[in-house]
């Protein structure tokens, strides 16, 4: 088994990528079985709804306020989100989120496995109209 050396990284000033849902992604660090990223959705924006083929996530909200819709099978819910709230997005969950208020909605996300490769997110029908890019 390969040795994984400890790493350290400061939150980048600029996003590394645009997620398929439309949020800005700043990739932090990865290990073979998981990773951490910073997700940010601009004030007043609504993400596209997606589900993942291989990734489960845990999100911890850092700033802003908004709502997260999650649907798994025939169960669905809308959760009000604000700093200090933590939630899960299990594999196969359809989800969509929106930023309400004057500041971006920001969250740390733990992704298992590490943040997904191109094509992992599948568009689904959400409950809100996504913001145009």
C-alpha positions in Angstrom: 0.0 0.0 0.0 1.3 3.4 -0.9 2.2 5.8 1.8 0.0 8.9 2.0 1.9 11.9 3.3 0.2 14.5 5.5 -0.9 17.6 3.5 -1.9 21.2 4.4 -3.8 23.6 2.2 -5.2 27.1 2.7 -8.6 27.8 1.2 -8.0 29.1 -2.3 -9.0 32.7 -3.1 -10.6 31.6 -6.4 -12.7 28.5 -7.2 -11.1 25.5 -8.6 -14.2 24.4 -10.5 -17.9 25.0 -11.1 -19.9 22.1 -9.8 -22.6 20.6 -12.1 -25.2 22.1 -9.7 -23.8 25.6 -10.4 -21.9 26.2 -7.2 -18.3 27.3 -6.9 -16.0 24.6 -5.6 -12.6 25.1 -3.9 -11.1 21.6 -3.5 -9.3 21.4 -0.2 -7.6 18.0 0.5 -8.2 14.4 -0.5 -7.3 11.0 0.9 -8.0 7.7 -0.9 -11.4 7.2 0.6 -12.7 10.8 0.9 -12.1 14.5 0.4 -13.1 17.9 1.6 -14.2 20.8 -0.5 -15.7 24.3 0.1 -18.9 24.9 -1.8 -20.4 28.4 -2.3 -23.6 29.5 -4.0 -23.9 33.3 -4.7 -26.5 35.3 -2.9 -30.0 34.9 -4.4 -29.0 31.9 -6.6 -30.6 28.5 -6.9 -28.6 25.4 -7.8 -29.5 22.9 -10.5 -30.9 19.7 -9.0 -28.6 16.6 -9.2 -27.9 13.2 -7.8 -24.5 11.4 -7.8 -23.6 8.0 -9.2 -20.7 7.2 -6.7 -20.5 10.0 -4.1 -22.0 10.5 -0.7 -21.5 13.8 1.1 -21.7 15.5 4.5 -22.2 19.2 4.4 -21.5 21.7 7.2 -22.7 25.2 6.6 -20.4 28.1 7.3 -22.1 31.2 6.1 -25.2 32.7 4.6 -28.7 31.2 4.8 -30.8 29.1 2.5 -32.6 25.9 1.9 -31.7 22.4 0.9 -34.2 20.0 -0.8 -33.4 16.3 -0.6 -35.4 13.4 -2.0 -34.7 9.7 -1.6 -37.2 7.4 -3.1 -40.7 8.6 -2.1 -39.4 10.6 0.9 -38.4 14.3 0.5 -37.8 17.3 2.7 -36.8 20.9 2.6 -34.4 22.0 5.3 -33.6 25.6 6.3 -29.9 25.9 6.4 -27.7 28.4 8.3 -24.2 28.5 9.8 -23.6 25.6 12.2 -26.1 23.1 10.5 -24.7 19.8 9.3 -26.6 17.4 6.9 -26.0 14.3 4.9 -26.6 13.6 1.2 -26.5 9.8 1.0 -25.8 8.0 -2.3 -28.7 8.3 -4.7 -30.3 11.3 -3.0 -31.6 14.0 -5.3 -30.7 17.4 -4.0 -31.0 21.1 -4.8 -30.2 24.2 -2.7 -30.7 27.9 -2.8 -29.1 30.9 -1.2 -31.5 33.3 0.5 -30.4 36.7 1.6 -27.6 39.1 0.8 -24.6 36.9 1.2 -23.4 33.6 -0.4 -24.4 30.3 1.0 -21.1 28.5 2.0 -20.5 25.0 3.2 -17.7 22.6 3.8 -18.4 19.2 2.2 -16.9 15.9 3.0 -17.2 13.7 -0.1 -16.8 9.9 -0.1 -15.0 9.0 -2.3 -13.1 12.2 -3.1 -14.9 15.0 -5.0 -16.4 13.3 -8.1 -14.9 13.0 -11.5 -16.6 14.6 -14.6 -19.9 12.9 -15.3 -20.6 11.7 -11.8 -23.5 14.2 -11.3 -26.8 13.4 -13.0 -29.3 16.2 -13.6 -32.7 15.6 -12.0 -35.9 17.6 -11.6 -35.9 19.7 -8.5 -38.5 21.8 -6.8 -37.2 25.2 -7.7 -36.2 26.8 -11.0 -32.4 26.9 -11.1 -30.7 30.3 -11.7 -29.5 30.9 -15.3 -25.7 30.8 -15.6 
